[in-house]
Amino acid sequence: MANFDGTQEFMEAHKDHSLSISIVSTVDTRYITEIVEIKGHLYAVEGEKDSEEHVEDQGAYLYCHDCLVEEEINLGEWLED
């Protein structure tokens, strides 16, 4: 199991609380598309998903629901159990 390495003080203060993590990332999603004309204008209509590729992670945030505070955590380091 891998863990995100974050601000140790924040984790220590909130380790027994109700937490969630938000990971912000870029994903390249491609859809099968059809060009349709509606009232004289052309539109690209998104159809079925064709592929999805992870591009990069921009950041991660650990949120404490008990204290209503959030801390950005480091995505660059992994700690292996």
Secondary structure, DSSP 4 states (H G I P E B T S, - for coil): -EEEE--HHHHHHHTTS-EEEEEEEEEEEEEEEEEEEETTEEEEEEEEEEEEEEEEEEEEEEEETTTTEEEEEEEEEEEE-
